Amino acid sequence: MSHEAVLDAGARPAGGTGFGACARLFLIALVIVAAAEAIGNVSVPLGSSKIVLLPLLWALLLGAALGLAAPRMPASLRLTTAMQNLSAAFLQPALLIFVAKLGLLVGGSVPRILASGWSLAFQEFGHFFGTMVFGLPTALLLGIKREAIGATFSVGREPSLAIIGERFGMDSAEGRGVLAEYLTGTVFGAVFIAVLAGFVASMNVFDPLALAMGAGVGSGSIMAAAAGAIAAQQTPEVARDVATFAAASNLVTTTIGTYFTLFLSLPFTIWAYGTLEPVLGRFAGARRPAAAAPSGTSPVSEEVQLGPAALVAGWVLIAAYGLVGNRLTYGTPADGPAVAGMAVILVPVLVGYALYLATRRILPAVIWVSLVAMLMTYPSMPYAAETAALTGRINFLALATPILAFAGLSIAKDVPAFRRLGWRIVVVSLMANAGTFLGAALIAQLWMHPPA
């Protein structure tokens, strides 16, 4: 069972996640964000195409490297397991700031999104079935058995863990499969999808907006990485549209995703497994299924629950990190208008989170934050143009880098469980992630540009 600790002013949480550990973590995160933004965008030629490596990827890799090297580092620089759990806890606050910025972009573009027709609606079928179409045959050919169901019915984020846990139990083969998908997404997901999205975008086969809709997989960090890789290869105007459509797609996926995976994706994957396994399983021979995880294994060894004061302090500091990236990579001075723009971005975060608590958490916080932000820049709302202009000084990618920095700093704690799952199911998980992106992008492309 997970151990919950409350981190807040006046409280002394268990597990060494007090004020000192929190201060050290944010100082380390600041150094990582500054280093990643100083490296900047790196373009890697790949034949006639290219891959653009963004600061958010450097932040993820630097954070992960620091966590993995922790046992060999001096005590003053060591990232303890408690600090890694604390870093995982600050992922959600960092994500809400990013979501607020995207919501502010979406609000002013609602008429254009509605004008896109059915492409935004039907591309969701690519998200929810693409994982199975790409991942399940690969799993069966590699000799994986029922673990394949859990690993390929979705992208395996927290709602998927809950669905499989309730239906089969986390100690089941299906439970080990969804755990593998969860851990692979945490450790490799953002890097993999950013490289894939950047490569596909450079081929100029898909409309950038179709790829943007494909990026909205329901995971904030993966969406940020994919949208960033696509936007980096576009003009500034198209890059803003990419962020807008990726955010809109991610909101739709987040809103209906749990019900879609529960009532459609999972039953269909179970049926497909029963149909395909007798055929494809013969080509795999007597392969050994993925190693069983010990009873009670969970993706997070200790859950840190942040109190109100810690949340507000975290939002302020993470917003400041966004200003650092906005200055280093995108050349916007951290002057009065930029600080004011960042302060406005925090408004939907605070209001949306208050609504989330007031409604007893019926809907995820990201939905409330997105809706409030969209209302603030909806064309018919008062001061919508002024709000859009002020917040437009902050590049959305500058707010993605802190998310990946905290994700990287939290990775090392999951490596032992990750190793137990075996390499075959990791390949399957990456195929599922590729499937959800490419499947949705393909459907969106067909709706936007139907064949003659």
N, C-alpha and C positions, 0 to 999 in steps of 0.2 A: 504494500500500500504506500502511496505517496505521503510525504510528510509536508504539511502546510505550515508556512511561517509567515507572519504578518510583519511587513517592513514598513514602519511609519515612525513619525516623531513621537518620542516618549516610550516607544516599545522596544523591547530587546528580543529580537527573533532568534530562534534556534538555528543551528547550522552555520554560525559565523557569518551571517549576512547583515551585520549591523552597519552603522554609519561609516566606519573605517573601510570596510570591504566595499561598500557602495561608492565611496569617494575614489578608492583605488580603481574600481572597475570603470568609472566614468573618465578618469584620467587616462587609463589605457585606451579606452574607446576613442577619446579625443585624439590621441597620438595616431591611432590607426586610421581614423577618418582623414586627418591632415595628411598623413603619408600617402594614403590612397588617392586623394584628390591632387596631391602634388605630382604623382605619377601620371595621372590624367588618362585620356583615351589613347590606347595603343592599337594601331591598325596592323593586322597580320595578313599579308597576301596569302591566298590559297587558290592557286591556279588562276582562273579568270575571275574568281570571287575573292572575298576577304572576310575576315572576322574582326570585329571591333571589340577590344577588351576594355571595359569601362571601369571607372573608379570603384563602383560597387563590387565588382569581382575581386579587385585587389583588396578591398576591405574584408571580404569574406575569407580570402586565402590567408591574409595576414593574421586575422583573428584565429582561424583554425590552426595555423602554424604555431602561434603563441600558446594556445591551449594544449596542443599535442606535445610541445617542448617543455611544458610546465614542470614535470618531474626532474628535469636536468637544469632548471634555472635557479638562481639565488632566491632565497625566501622572500626578499623584498619585491621581487618581480614575478613571483610565482602566481599563476592563476589557479586558485584552489577550486575544488569541485563545488563548494558553496558559492563561489563567485560565478562559476559557469551556470549554475542554476539561477542565480540572480540575473545574469545576462539574458537567459531565456525568458525570465519574467518581464524584462524591459523590451522584449521584441514587440509585444502588443501595443504599448504606448508609442513606440517609434512608428509602428505601422499605421496607427490612427492619424498621425500628423501627415503621413504620405497620402492616406486615403482622403483626408480633408482637402489637400491640395488638388488631388484628382477630381474630387467632387466640385470644387470651385471651377475647374476647367469644364467639367461636364455641364454644369448649370447653364452657362452661356451658349452651349452648343446643342441643347435639347432639341430645338427645331431641326437642326441638321441631322441629328441622330434619328429622329422620327422619320425624316425624309429618306433615310437609308432603306426603309421598307422592311421586308421580312428577313433580311440577311442577319440582323442582330439576333432575332428570335430563333431562327432555324440553325444557326451555327452552334447553338448549345447542344444539339444532338451530336455534333462532332466531339465536343468536350466529353460527353458522358458515355459515348460508345467507342470513341477512338482509342481509349485506354485498352479496352478488351480486344478490339480488332487487331491492334499492333502487338499487344503484350501476350495475349493468351496463346496464340500459335507458337510464339517464341518459347514460352514456358514449357509447353508440351513437347516441343522438339528437343528441349534441353533435359527432359526427363523429370520435370517438376510436377508433382501431383496436385492435391487440393490446395496447397499453398498458392497456386496460380490464381484461384478465385479471389482471395483476399488482396493479392498484389495487382490485379488487373481490372477490378470492377470500378475503380475510381483512382484519383490521384493520391488517395490515402492520407488526407489531412484529418484533423481531430474528429469531425463528424463521422468519417468513415471508420475510424477506430471504434467509436461508440456503436455504430451499426453492427459491425462484425462481432464486437464483444458481446452485445446483447443476443445476437442470433446464434453464434457458434461458441463464444468464449475465447479469451485471448490465448489460452493454452492449446487451442485447436490448431490444425494445419492452416485453416483460413485465417486464424488470428496471427500466426507467424507470418503469413503472407502479407497481410495489411501492415504489420509492424515493419516488415522489410521495405514496403513502399514508403511508409512514413519516414524511416531512418534514411533511406536513399534520397528522398526529397529534401530532407534536412541537410544532409552532408554534401550531396552532389547536385541536387535539383536545380538550384539557381545557376550554377556554373554551366551545367549541361544545357539547360534550356536557353541560356544567353548565347552560348556558342552556336547551338542549332538555329536559333532565331536569326542571329546575325548572318550566318552563312546562307540561309534560305532567302533572307531579305536582299543579300548582295547578288543573288541570281536574277533578280528583276523578273521573276515569273509571276509572283503574286502581287496584287494590289496591296500597298502598305497598310490600308485600313482593314483588309481581310486578315493580314498577319496580326494586326493589333487586336482584332476580336479573338483570334486564336490564342493570344497571350493571356486573356482573362480566364485562367484555369481555376480560379477559386482560392489560390494561395497568394497572399500579398507579396511575399518576397520573390517568388517565382515570376509573378506577373510583372513586378518591377524590373527584374533582370531581363525578361524577354522584351518588354516594351522599350526599355532603355537601349537594348541592342538594335532594335528595329529603328527607333527614332534617331539614333546616332548616325544613320546613313541617309537621312532625309533632310530636306530644307527645314528651316525653323518653323515655317507655317505647317508643313506636313507633320513635323515632329509633334507639334501641339495636338494635331488631330489624332495622331497615333496614341498619345497619352489619353486623350478623351475617350476614344472608342475602346481602348484596353480597359479603362476604368469602368465604362458602362457594361462591357461584357463581364468583367469580374464581379460587378454588383449583381447582375442577373444570375451568374453562376452561384454566388454566395447565397442569394435569396432562395432560389428553388433547388439548389444542389442536393440538400439533404433528402428532400422528398423524391427527387428524380432518381438518385442512387438507390434509395430504399425500395421504391416501388417498380422501377424499370431496369436500372443498370444491374443491380445485384441478381434479380431473378433471371435476366437474360444471360448473364455471365455463367450462372449455375447451369442453365440449359445448354449453353454453348460448350461448357466443359464436358458435360455428359455426352454431347454429340461428337465432339472433336477428339476427346482423349483416346477412345478406342482406335481411332485412325492414326493420329499423329503420334500418340504414345508409343506405337510399335517401332517408329523410326528412331526413338531415343534409346531403345534397349532397356536394360535393367539399371538405369541411372538411379543414384541415391537421391532422395528428396532432401530439401534444405534441412540443416540441422535444427533440432528442436531447441527452443530457448527454455531456460529453466523456468519453473513455475513462478509466477509473480513478476516476471520481467516486464518492465514498462519503459516507454520511450524516455521518460524523465524520472530520474531517481529521487528528486526532491522538488516539490512544487512550492515556489515562493509567491505568496499572495501579497500584492502591493497595496498599502493603505493610501488614503486620499493625499496626504502630504507628499509621500514618495512619488505618487503618480504626477502631481503637479510639478514637483521639482524635476522629475524625469522629462516631462514635456518641455519645460523651459530650457533645460540643458541640451536636449536633442534638437530643439529648434535652433539653438545657438550653433550646434554642429552643422546644421543645414546652411547657416549663414557663412560658415567657414568654407564649405564646399562650393557655395554659390560664388564666393570671391575667388578661390584658387582655380577652379576649373572653368567657370563661366564669366569671370571678369566683372561681376557686379559688386561694387563696393558695399561694405556693411554699414551704410550710412543711415540717416534717419528714415527715408522712405523704405529702404529694404527691411529695417527693423520693424517699421510699422506694418509692412506687408506680412512679415512673419507673425506678428502679433494677431493680425486678422485671421491668419490660417489657424491659429490656436482657438479662435472663437468657436467654430463648429466642433472642434475636438471637445471642448469643455461642455458646450450645450448638448451635443450628441451623447456624451458619456453620462451626463445628468439624466437625460431622457431614458437611457439604457437602464440606469438604476431605478428611476421612478416607475418604469413599466415592469419592474421585477425580472429583468433580463429575458423577456419573452423573445425578443429579436436580438441578434448579435450587435455589439456596439458599432461595428464597421458600417452597418446599414443605417443606424441613426446618424452617425457622423456624416456619411455620404449624403443622406437626404437633406440635412441642415445645410451642408456646404452647397449643394445644388440649388437650394432655395435662395441662398445669398446672392448668386449670380444669375438666376433665371431672369431673362430679359425684362419681364414685366414687374420685377421687384424693385422697390426704392433703392437707389444707390448701387444698383447691380453693376453698372459700367465702371463706377469708381472703385468698387471692391475688386472687380476683375483686373483693372489697371494696376492697383496697388499690389495685389498678390501675384500678378504676372511678372513682377521683378524677381521672383524666386523660381528657379528652374526645378522642375519636379524631380529630376535625377539627383540633384543635390540632397533631396530628402530621402532618397532611396539608399544612399551610402551608409548612413547610420544603422538602418535596418540590417543590412548585410554584415556590418561590423559586429553588432550584438549577436547575430546568428552564428558568425564564425567563432566568436568567443565562447559560445555555448556548445559547440560541436563535440569537443573532446570527451565529454561525459557519456556520450552515446556510442563511442567507438567499441567498447567491449561487447555490447549487445549486437552492434552492427556486424562484427566479425563472426559471430556465431551463426549468422544467417546464410553465409556462403555467397560465392561470386555469381552463381547462376541466377539466383533470384534478384541480384542487383542489376544484371543485364535486362531481366524482364521488367524491372521497375523503370529503368531508363527508357525502354521501348514504350511502356505505358505513358510516360511523360511526353515522349515524342508523339505518340498517337493522339493524345488529347489536344496538343497544339496544332499538329498538321491536319487532323480531322476537322477541327472547327474552322481553321483557315481555308481548307478546301471547300467546305460547304458555303462559307461566307463569300468566297471567290465566285462560286457558281451562281449565287443569288445576285451578286453585284455585276457580274459580267457573264451572263448566260451564253452558252455556245450558240453560234448562229445556226 
